[in-house]
Amino acid sequence: MPYLYSVVKEVLRLHPVVPLLLPRISSEECKIEDYILPKETMAFVNVWAIGRDPKIWDRPEDFYPERFEMRETDMKGQDYELLPFGSGRRMCVGIRLGISMVSVTLANLIRFFDWELPPNQSASSINMSEQNGLGSGMACPIKAVPYVRSGFLGSSFL
């Protein structure tokens, strides 16, 4: 299960559900590195860019879940390099439910099914480009064919 949790973290790092967190407004003038933000400045946190920052991530464009086995990074807003659910008082209240549901669903899809590409499609022909917008999504949905593993026909999924 730890590796599966690393896979979920890596997916959310590369493909956050919402690329920009809700805007924040500064209550007072503040300085961030060399920038001065006046009072009442509206700022957005670009989670998509943080997840691909080469100063933070080694090989940021690669899908590499093992990176989370080598570092302790939580998704609760304490580690600012991984913020798929925001942080602080305005963090998504459904973080535990969301992570649990994604993890259980993914575990069951892996446990009960074997997956293959549709006929006449190769792994090299898969388009992994993303669409731009308010949410992150694939420009071309990935298609896969599930086959129930032998011995699981009629089994309960949970």
N, C-alpha and C positions, 0 to 999 in steps of 0.2 A: 504493500500500500504506500510506503514512502516514495517509491518511484512514480507511482500514479499521481501522487500529490505534486511531485516535481513537474510532471507533464502538464498538469492543470496550471501551475504557476507559469510555466514557459509559454503556454498558449495565451494566457492573459497578459503576459509581458509583450508578446509580439502582436497580439490582436485584442487590445482592450475593448470591452463592449462599447464604451463611450470614450473617444479619443481625447476629448477636452472635459475636465471636471467642471462642475457648476462654477460660475464666476464668484470671486471673492472681492470685497471692497475694503480697502485699507481704512482703518479707523483713525490712523495718524500717519504722518510722514515717516517713511522708513527707508533704510538703505539696504539693498541686496547686492553684494559684491560692489561693482562700480556704478550701479544704477540707483537713483533716488526716485522713489515713488511718492508723489504728493498725497496728502490726505484725500480720501474718497476716490482713489484710483481703482478702477475695475480691472481685475487681473484673472486670467484663465491659466490653469495648470495643464500643460500639454502632456498627458500621460503617454500618448503614442510616441512622442519624441524622446521622453525619458527612457522608455523601453528599448530604444534603439541608439542610445547615446554611447559611443565607443569609449568615452571617459569612464563610464560605469560598467559596461558589459564587454567582455572579451568576445569577439566574433558576434556582434549584436544582431546581424541579419540571419544568423544560423539558428535553426531549431535544435537546441541542445539542452534537454531537460537535466542532464547530469550536472549542469552548472549549479543547480540548487541543492545537490547532494554535497557540494563542496563549500557552500556558504549558508549561513543562517539568515534567511530573508523571510520576514512575515508579510502578510497582505493586509494587516490591520492598521496600516498607516504609520507604523513606527519606523519602518525602513522606507525612506522617500524614493528609493530607486524602483519600487514596485507598488503602485497605487491604483490598482484596478477598481477599488471600491471607495476611493477618496481617503481622507484622514481627518482626525480631530472630531469635533462635535458634529460636523456635518457628514461624517462617514456614513455610508449605506448601512442601515440597521439590519438588512438581510444578508450580511456577509457570511455568517455561519451557515444559514440555510442554503444560500447560493452555492457555496463551496461544497457542502455536503451533497446537494442534489446533483451537481455536475460530476463529482467524484463517484457517487453510487451509480449514476446512469452510465458513465464511461466504463466503470468496472463491469457492469452487467453486459454492456455491448461487447466488451472484449471477452468476457467469460462464456457467453452463450452463442456467439456467432464467429464464424470465419468470414473474412472480408476479401473480396476480389474486385478488380476493376471490371467495368462492363466489357463485353467483347469488342474487339477492334480499338481498344484504348490502351496506351502504354503509360507507365509512370512518368516518362519524360514528356508526355504531351499534356500533363496536368498544368493548368494555368493557376499559379498561386498569387496573382496580382489582386490587390484589394480595391474596393470601391471607396470613393471619398464621400463623406457626408457626416451627419450627426452621429451615426453609429458606424462601427467597423464591420465590414462584411466582405465576402469574396466577390470579385467582379464576375467570375464564372463559378457557379456552385460546383463543388466536387461531387461526383457520382461514384457510388460504390455499391456492390451487390452483396447483401448479407446471406449467408448460408447457416442454418441452425446446425450447431455442432451435434454430432451423433451422441445419443444418450441424454440430450436435453429437450427433446421433443415433448411437449406437454408439461414441461417444468414451470414452476412459478419463477418470475423474475426477481422477486424480493423475498 
